[in-house]
Amino acid sequence: MECRPGCAACCIIISISSPIPGMPKGKPAGTPCIHLTSERRCGLFGQPERPEVCGGLAASLEMCGTSDDYAFAYLEELERLTAPDMQS
């Protein structure tokens, strides 16, 4: 499955704990990545500076569903379930 153009759920919803160029402390959940273009595409796609977590996150029907709203809701729930204060 390929990313839906303009969705950008993964570039906004997920937190990234590793440094990103221009975001040395990573990216908090719910904050758009500074490399998200005006077309809502990854400005680091294919670049060696792209965080490993981003490169490893592949679009799938389970995660992306058939709408942007679904993708945002799915990733918000995943982020909530994997937040450090939820782990025991």
N, CA, C and O atoms as a printed pandas DataFrame, in Angstrom:
     atom_number atom_name residue_name chain_id  residue_number  x_coord  y_coord  z_coord
0              1         N          MET        A               1    0.849   -1.182    0.000
1              2        CA          MET        A               1    0.000    0.000    0.000
2              3         C          MET        A               1    0.886    1.235    0.000
3              4         O          MET        A               1    1.916    1.262    0.674
4              5         N          GLU        A               2    0.497    2.241   -0.741
5              6        CA          GLU        A               2    1.219    3.511   -0.745
6              7         C          GLU        A               2    0.488    4.526    0.121
7              8         O          GLU        A               2   -0.721    4.426    0.331
8              9         N          CYS        A               3    1.235    5.501    0.620
9             10        CA          CYS        A               3    0.624    6.563    1.414
10            11         C          CYS        A               3   -0.392    7.327    0.568
11            12         O          CYS        A               3   -0.203    7.539   -0.630
12            13         N          ARG        A               4   -1.476    7.733    1.234
13            14        CA          ARG        A               4   -2.447    8.605    0.567
14            15         C          ARG        A               4   -1.867   10.008    0.504
15            16         O          ARG        A               4   -1.480   10.557    1.536
16            17         N          PRO        A               5   -1.797   10.600   -0.682
17            18        CA          PRO        A               5   -1.295   11.973   -0.769
18            19         C          PRO        A               5   -2.105   12.909    0.135
19            20         O          PRO        A               5   -3.336   12.896    0.131
20            21         N          GLY        A               6   -1.381   13.712    0.903
21            22        CA          GLY        A               6   -2.028   14.702    1.749
22            23         C          GLY        A               6   -2.497   14.215    3.105
23            24         O          GLY        A               6   -3.001   15.016    3.892
24            25         N          CYS        A               7   -2.352   12.930    3.412
25            26        CA          CYS        A               7   -2.815   12.414    4.707
26            27         C          CYS        A               7   -1.928   12.943    5.840
27            28         O          CYS        A               7   -2.392   13.700    6.692
28            29         N          ALA        A               8   -0.677   12.549    5.844
29            30        CA          ALA        A               8    0.333   13.000    6.806
30            31         C          ALA        A               8    0.054   12.631    8.258
31            32         O          ALA        A               8    0.655   13.211    9.162
32            33         N          ALA        A               9   -0.842   11.681    8.500
33            34        CA          ALA        A               9   -1.143   11.293    9.884
34            35         C          ALA        A               9    0.119   10.883   10.633
35            36         O          ALA        A               9    0.323   11.291   11.776
36            37         N          CYS        A              10    0.968   10.077    9.995
37            38        CA          CYS        A              10    2.170    9.616   10.686
38            39         C          CYS        A              10    3.175   10.740   10.915
39            40         O          CYS        A              10    4.002   10.642   11.822
40            41         N          CYS        A              11    3.125   11.795   10.124
41            42        CA          CYS        A              11    4.032   12.931   10.282
42            43         C          CYS        A              11    3.531   13.918   11.342
43            44         O          CYS        A              11    4.233   14.859   11.711
44            45         N          ILE        A              12    2.326   13.691   11.815
45            46        CA          ILE        A              12    1.736   14.586   12.809
46            47         C          ILE        A              12    1.492   13.863   14.130
47            48         O          ILE        A              12    1.890   14.353   15.187
48            49         N          ILE        A              13    0.850   12.716   14.078
49            50        CA          ILE        A              13    0.362   12.053   15.293
50            51         C          ILE        A              13    1.457   11.385   16.109
51            52         O          ILE        A              13    1.485   11.538   17.330
52            53         N          ILE        A              14    2.365   10.643   15.464
53            54        CA          ILE        A              14    3.326    9.871   16.253
54            55         C          ILE        A              14    4.404   10.752   16.873
55            56         O          ILE        A              14    4.784   11.785   16.321
56            57         N          SER        A              15    4.885   10.316   18.036
57            58        CA          SER        A              15    6.027   10.981   18.660
58            59         C          SER        A              15    7.294   10.335   18.110
59            60         O          SER        A              15    7.304    9.157   17.752
60            61         N          ILE        A              16    8.339   11.112   18.052
61            62        CA          ILE        A              16    9.640   10.601   17.613
62            63         C          ILE        A              16   10.647   10.989   18.685
63            64         O          ILE        A              16   10.859   12.173   18.948
64            65         N          SER        A              17   11.265    9.990   19.303
65            66        CA          SER        A              17   12.177   10.269   20.413
66            67         C          SER        A              17   13.603   10.545   19.949
67            68         O          SER        A              17   14.406   11.077   20.716
68            69         N          SER        A              18   13.926   10.200   18.725
69            70        CA          SER        A              18   15.283   10.453   18.223
70            71         C          SER        A              18   15.365   11.853   17.609
71            72         O          SER        A              18   14.350   12.412   17.192
72            73         N          PRO        A              19   16.562   12.409   17.556
73            74        CA          PRO        A              19   16.722   13.733   16.951
74            75         C          PRO        A              19   16.334   13.719   15.469
75            76         O          PRO        A              19   16.532   12.729   14.765
76            77         N          ILE        A              20   15.782   14.832   15.026
77            78        CA          ILE        A              20   15.433   15.059   13.632
78            79         C          ILE        A              20   16.141   16.357   13.253
79            80         O          ILE        A              20   16.229   17.259   14.086
80            81         N          PRO        A              21   16.644   16.482   12.040
81            82        CA          PRO        A              21   17.238   17.766   11.672
82            83         C          PRO        A              21   16.266   18.916   11.960
83            84         O          PRO        A              21   15.137   18.933   11.468
84            85         N          GLY        A              22   16.722   19.857   12.755
85            86        CA          GLY        A              22   15.890   20.991   13.135
86            87         C          GLY        A              22   15.014   20.734   14.355
87            88         O          GLY        A              22   14.384   21.656   14.873
88            89         N          MET        A              23   14.971   19.497   14.811
89            90        CA          MET        A              23   14.204   19.123   16.012
90            91         C          MET        A              23   15.109   18.205   16.842
91            92         O          MET        A              23   14.873   16.998   16.901
92            93         N          PRO        A              24   16.136   18.761   17.480
93            94        CA          PRO        A              24   17.141   17.938   18.155
94            95         C          PRO        A              24   16.609   17.079   19.302
95            96         O          PRO        A              24   17.246   16.099   19.688
96            97         N          LYS        A              25   15.459   17.435   19.843
97            98        CA          LYS        A              25   14.873   16.631   20.927
98            99         C          LYS        A              25   13.777   15.703   20.408
99           100         O          LYS        A              25   13.030   15.118   21.193
100          101         N          GLY        A              26   13.683   15.572   19.100
101          102        CA          GLY        A              26   12.646   14.738   18.520
102          103         C          GLY        A              26   11.362   15.532   18.307
103          104         O          GLY        A              26   11.373   16.761   18.239
104          105         N          LYS        A              27   10.258   14.801   18.205
105          106        CA          LYS        A              27    8.983   15.436   17.906
106          107         C          LYS        A              27    7.908   14.882   18.834
107          108         O          LYS        A              27    7.720   13.667   18.900
108          109         N          PRO        A              28    7.201   15.752   19.552
109          110        CA          PRO        A              28    6.115   15.261   20.410
110          111         C          PRO        A              28    4.915   14.800   19.585
111          112         O          PRO        A              28    4.698   15.259   18.464
112          113         N          ALA        A              29    4.156   13.901   20.156
113          114        CA          ALA        A              29    2.925   13.429   19.516
114          115         C          ALA        A              29    1.986   14.596   19.266
115          116         O          ALA        A              29    1.841   15.480   20.109
116          117         N          GLY        A              30    1.354   14.593   18.109
117          118        CA          GLY        A              30    0.389   15.622   17.775
118          119         C          GLY        A              30    0.986   16.889   17.195
119          120         O          GLY        A              30    0.253   17.803   16.817
120          121         N          THR        A              31    2.303   16.953   17.119
121          122        CA          THR        A              31    2.998   18.107   16.555
122          123         C          THR        A              31    3.449   17.765   15.145
123          124         O          THR        A              31    4.128   16.757   14.950
124          125         N          PRO        A              32    3.093   18.567   14.166
125          126        CA          PRO        A              32    3.573   18.282   12.805
126          127         C          PRO        A              32    5.094   18.362   12.727
127          128         O          PRO        A              32    5.705   19.255   13.314
128          129         N          CYS        A              33    5.690   17.445   12.017
129          130        CA          CYS        A              33    7.129   17.479   11.780
130          131         C          CYS        A              33    7.448   18.742   10.988
131          132         O          CYS        A              33    6.676   19.139   10.115
132          133         N          ILE        A              34    8.578   19.373   11.288
133          134        CA          ILE        A              34    8.942   20.592   10.569
134          135         C          ILE        A              34    9.305   20.310    9.114
135          136         O          ILE        A              34    9.433   21.240    8.318
136          137         N          HIS        A              35    9.469   19.054    8.764
137          138        CA          HIS        A              35    9.807   18.682    7.390
138          139         C          HIS        A              35    8.582   18.295    6.572
139          140         O          HIS        A              35    8.707   17.832    5.438
140          141         N          LEU        A              36    7.410   18.483    7.143
141          142        CA          LEU        A              36    6.169   18.223    6.423
142          143         C          LEU        A              36    5.965   19.385    5.445
143          144         O          LEU        A              36    5.914   20.547    5.848
144          145         N          THR        A              37    5.850   19.055    4.165
145          146        CA          THR        A              37    5.737   20.099    3.153
146          147         C          THR        A              37    4.315   20.660    3.105
147          148         O          THR        A              37    3.403   20.123    3.734
148          149         N          SER        A              38    4.141   21.730    2.362
149          150        CA          SER        A              38    2.804   22.328    2.217
150          151         C          SER        A              38    1.836   21.373    1.516
151          152         O          SER        A              38    0.620   21.514    1.642
152          153         N          GLU        A              39    2.380   20.401    0.777
153          154        CA          GLU        A              39    1.551   19.368    0.150
154          155         C          GLU        A              39    1.312   18.192    1.091
155          156         O          GLU        A              39    0.736   17.175    0.703
156          157         N          ARG        A              40    1.770   18.349    2.351
157          158        CA          ARG        A              40    1.656   17.321    3.390
158          159         C          ARG        A              40    2.383   16.032    2.977
159          160         O          ARG        A              40    1.840   14.931    3.065
160          161         N          ARG        A              41    3.616   16.210    2.532
161          162        CA          ARG        A              41    4.513   15.115    2.185
162          163         C          ARG        A              41    5.789   15.272    3.009
163          164         O          ARG        A              41    6.088   16.360    3.499
164          165         N          CYS        A              42    6.533   14.189    3.156
165          166        CA          CYS        A              42    7.782   14.209    3.924
166          167         C          CYS        A              42    8.896   14.869    3.119
167          168         O          CYS        A              42    9.255   14.401    2.038
168          169         N          GLY        A              43    9.432   15.946    3.650
169          170        CA          GLY        A              43   10.540   16.632    3.005
170          171         C          GLY        A              43   11.860   15.900    3.145
171          172         O          GLY        A              43   12.832   16.247    2.473
172          173         N          LEU        A              44   11.915   14.887    4.013
173          174        CA          LEU        A              44   13.137   14.105    4.201
174          175         C          LEU        A              44   13.051   12.734    3.533
175          176         O          LEU        A              44   13.990   11.943    3.620
176          177         N          PHE        A              45   11.941   12.451    2.872
177          178        CA          PHE        A              45   11.760   11.128    2.270
178          179         C          PHE        A              45   12.932   10.813    1.334
179          180         O          PHE        A              45   13.291   11.609    0.467
180          181         N          GLY        A              46   13.512    9.634    1.537
181          182        CA          GLY        A              46   14.640    9.201    0.717
182          183         C          GLY        A              46   15.979    9.789    1.119
183          184         O          GLY        A              46   16.995    9.481    0.496
184          185         N          GLN        A              47   16.005   10.628    2.142
185          186        CA          GLN        A              47   17.240   11.258    2.597
186          187         C          GLN        A              47   17.825   10.473    3.776
187          188         O          GLN        A              47   17.077    9.893    4.563
188          189         N          PRO        A              48   19.147   10.453    3.902
189          190        CA          PRO        A              48   19.752    9.721    5.022
190          191         C          PRO        A              48   19.413   10.330    6.386
191          192         O          PRO        A              48   19.516    9.646    7.405
192          193         N          GLU        A              49   19.012   11.598    6.420
193          194        CA          GLU        A              49   18.661   12.265    7.680
194          195         C          GLU        A              49   17.288   11.863    8.199
195          196         O          GLU        A              49   16.948   12.153    9.346
196          197         N          ARG        A              50   16.505   11.205    7.371
197          198        CA          ARG        A              50   15.159   10.798    7.780
198          199         C          ARG        A              50   15.274    9.838    8.965
199          200         O          ARG        A              50   16.043    8.879    8.901
200          201         N          PRO        A              51   14.525   10.079   10.043
201          202        CA          PRO        A              51   14.613    9.205   11.225
202          203         C          PRO        A              51   14.283    7.750   10.890
203          204         O          PRO        A              51   13.419    7.464   10.061
204          205         N          GLU        A              52   14.986    6.854   11.550
205          206        CA          GLU        A              52   14.797    5.418   11.321
206          207         C          GLU        A              52   13.349    4.997   11.560
207          208         O          GLU        A              52   12.811    4.167   10.826
208          209         N          VAL        A              53   12.724    5.563   12.577
209          210        CA          VAL        A              53   11.338    5.194   12.878
210          211         C          VAL        A              53   10.418    5.536   11.705
211          212         O          VAL        A              53    9.464    4.808   11.434
212          213         N          CYS        A              54   10.694    6.616   11.026
213          214        CA          CYS        A              54    9.871    7.009    9.875
214          215         C          CYS        A              54   10.073    6.044    8.715
215          216         O          CYS        A              54    9.115    5.630    8.061
216          217         N          GLY        A              55   11.323    5.696    8.470
217          218        CA          GLY        A              55   11.624    4.769    7.388
218          219         C          GLY        A              55   11.046    3.394    7.627
219          220         O          GLY        A              55   10.734    2.676    6.676
220          221         N          GLY        A              56   10.898    3.015    8.892
221          222        CA          GLY        A              56   10.363    1.706    9.227
222          223         C          GLY        A              56    8.848    1.658    9.310
223          224         O          GLY        A              56    8.268    0.581    9.447
224          225         N          LEU        A              57    8.209    2.800    9.230
225          226        CA          LEU        A              57    6.749    2.864    9.326
226          227         C          LEU        A              57    6.159    2.811    7.926
227          228         O          LEU        A              57    6.158    3.810    7.207
228          229         N          ALA        A              58    5.666    1.661    7.549
229          230        CA          ALA        A              58    5.119    1.484    6.200
230          231         C          ALA        A              58    3.600    1.583    6.216
231          232         O          ALA        A              58    2.941    1.085    7.128
232          233         N          ALA        A              59    3.064    2.224    5.206
233          234        CA          ALA        A              59    1.608    2.322    5.072
234          235         C          ALA        A              59    1.009    0.921    4.967
235          236         O          ALA        A              59    1.539    0.053    4.272
236          237         N          SER        A              60   -0.108    0.719    5.673
237          238        CA          SER        A              60   -0.809   -0.561    5.613
238          239         C          SER        A              60   -2.300   -0.299    5.771
239          240         O          SER        A              60   -2.703    0.726    6.320
240          241         N          LEU        A              61   -3.101   -1.212    5.297
241          242        CA          LEU        A              61   -4.542   -1.054    5.424
242          243         C          LEU        A              61   -4.945   -0.994    6.891
243          244         O          LEU        A              61   -5.839   -0.232    7.259
244          245         N          GLU        A              62   -4.287   -1.798    7.737
245          246        CA          GLU        A              62   -4.600   -1.784    9.172
246          247         C          GLU        A              62   -4.377   -0.405    9.777
247          248         O          GLU        A              62   -5.210    0.073   10.548
248          249         N          MET        A              63   -3.272    0.235    9.440
249          250        CA          MET        A              63   -2.928    1.529   10.028
250          251         C          MET        A              63   -3.634    2.689    9.320
251          252         O          MET        A              63   -4.106    3.618    9.975
252          253         N          CYS        A              64   -3.705    2.642    8.027
253          254        CA          CYS        A              64   -4.207    3.780    7.253
254          255         C          CYS        A              64   -5.694    3.701    6.945
255          256         O          CYS        A              64   -6.336    4.724    6.707
256          257         N          GLY        A              65   -6.242    2.494    6.946
257          258        CA          GLY        A              65   -7.650    2.340    6.611
258          259         C          GLY        A              65   -7.942    2.875    5.224
259          260         O          GLY        A              65   -7.099    2.811    4.330
260          261         N          THR        A              66   -9.130    3.399    5.055
261          262        CA          THR        A              66   -9.528    3.928    3.749
262          263         C          THR        A              66   -9.756    5.436    3.789
263          264         O          THR        A              66  -10.233    6.022    2.817
264          265         N          SER        A              67   -9.413    6.067    4.923
265          266        CA          SER        A              67   -9.597    7.517    5.014
266          267         C          SER        A              67   -8.541    8.124    5.932
267          268         O          SER        A              67   -7.960    7.444    6.778
268          269         N          ASP        A              68   -8.311    9.408    5.745
269          270        CA          ASP        A              68   -7.371   10.119    6.615
270          271         C          ASP        A              68   -7.870   10.120    8.060
271          272         O          ASP        A              68   -7.080    9.963    8.991
272          273         N          ASP        A              69   -9.181   10.298    8.249
273          274        CA          ASP        A              69   -9.748   10.292    9.602
274          275         C          ASP        A              69   -9.446    8.984   10.318
275          276         O          ASP        A              69   -9.112    8.983   11.503
276          277         N          TYR        A              70   -9.564    7.865    9.596
277          278        CA          TYR        A              70   -9.262    6.557   10.184
278          279         C          TYR        A              70   -7.791    6.514   10.605
279          280         O          TYR        A              70   -7.479    6.108   11.725
280          281         N          ALA        A              71   -6.887    6.931    9.713
281          282        CA          ALA        A              71   -5.450    6.890   10.006
282          283         C          ALA        A              71   -5.112    7.732   11.231
283          284         O          ALA        A              71   -4.333    7.304   12.083
284          285         N          PHE        A              72   -5.692    8.924   11.323
285          286        CA          PHE        A              72   -5.435    9.783   12.479
286          287         C          PHE        A              72   -5.929    9.113   13.763
287          288         O          PHE        A              72   -5.216    9.105   14.766
288          289         N          ALA        A              73   -7.133    8.554   13.742
289          290        CA          ALA        A              73   -7.693    7.901   14.937
290          291         C          ALA        A              73   -6.872    6.672   15.326
291          292         O          ALA        A              73   -6.602    6.461   16.508
292          293         N          TYR        A              74   -6.478    5.869   14.357
293          294        CA          TYR        A              74   -5.693    4.661   14.631
294          295         C          TYR        A              74   -4.359    5.035   15.274
295          296         O          TYR        A              74   -3.973    4.461   16.293
296          297         N          LEU        A              75   -3.664    5.993   14.680
297          298        CA          LEU        A              75   -2.358    6.377   15.210
298          299         C          LEU        A              75   -2.458    7.098   16.548
299          300         O          LEU        A              75   -1.563    6.964   17.382
300          301         N          GLU        A              76   -3.523    7.857   16.771
301          302        CA          GLU        A              76   -3.727    8.476   18.087
302          303         C          GLU        A              76   -3.885    7.402   19.154
303          304         O          GLU        A              76   -3.316    7.516   20.240
304          305         N          GLU        A              77   -4.651    6.365   18.854
305          306        CA          GLU        A              77   -4.837    5.269   19.816
306          307         C          GLU        A              77   -3.526    4.512   20.025
307          308         O          GLU        A              77   -3.183    4.186   21.161
308          309         N          LEU        A              78   -2.803    4.233   18.972
309          310        CA          LEU        A              78   -1.516    3.552   19.089
310          311         C          LEU        A              78   -0.538    4.377   19.921
311          312         O          LEU        A              78    0.174    3.838   20.768
312          313         N          GLU        A              79   -0.508    5.659   19.680
313          314        CA          GLU        A              79    0.366    6.547   20.456
314          315         C          GLU        A              79   -0.034    6.535   21.930
315          316         O          GLU        A              79    0.825    6.482   22.809
316          317         N          ARG        A              80   -1.329    6.585   22.196
317          318        CA          ARG        A              80   -1.818    6.556   23.576
318          319         C          ARG        A              80   -1.426    5.248   24.258
319          320         O          ARG        A              80   -0.988    5.258   25.408
320          321         N          LEU        A              81   -1.579    4.138   23.570
321          322        CA          LEU        A              81   -1.280    2.830   24.150
322          323         C          LEU        A              81    0.211    2.592   24.369
323          324         O          LEU        A              81    0.591    1.792   25.224
324          325         N          THR        A              82    1.049    3.272   23.612
325          326        CA          THR        A              82    2.489    3.052   23.736
326          327         C          THR        A              82    3.210    4.189   24.447
327          328         O          THR        A              82    4.438    4.187   24.532
328          329         N          ALA        A              83    2.460    5.156   24.956
329          330        CA          ALA        A              83    3.086    6.254   25.701
330          331         C          ALA        A              83    3.803    5.691   26.928
331          332         O          ALA        A              83    3.313    4.746   27.547
332          333         N          PRO        A              84    4.949    6.256   27.285
333          334        CA          PRO        A              84    5.733    5.713   28.406
334          335         C          PRO        A              84    4.939    5.512   29.697
335          336         O          PRO        A              84    5.190    4.546   30.418
336          337         N          ASP        A              85    3.985    6.402   30.011
337          338        CA          ASP        A              85    3.255    6.246   31.265
338          339         C          ASP        A              85    2.243    5.096   31.205
339          340         O          ASP        A              85    1.687    4.722   32.237
340          341         N          MET        A              86    1.994    4.530   30.020
341          342        CA          MET        A              86    1.065    3.408   29.877
342          343         C          MET        A              86    1.758    2.070   30.002
343          344         O          MET        A              86    1.103    1.052   30.227
344          345         N          GLN        A              87    3.080    2.054   29.861
345          346        CA          GLN        A              87    3.816    0.799   29.901
346          347         C          GLN        A              87    4.114    0.412   31.335
347          348         O          GLN        A              87    4.407    1.257   32.182
348          349         N          SER        A              88    4.030   -0.908   31.591
349          350        CA          SER        A              88    4.363   -1.382   32.942
350          351         C          SER        A              88    5.409   -2.443   32.893
351          352         O          SER        A              88    5.814   -2.959   33.934
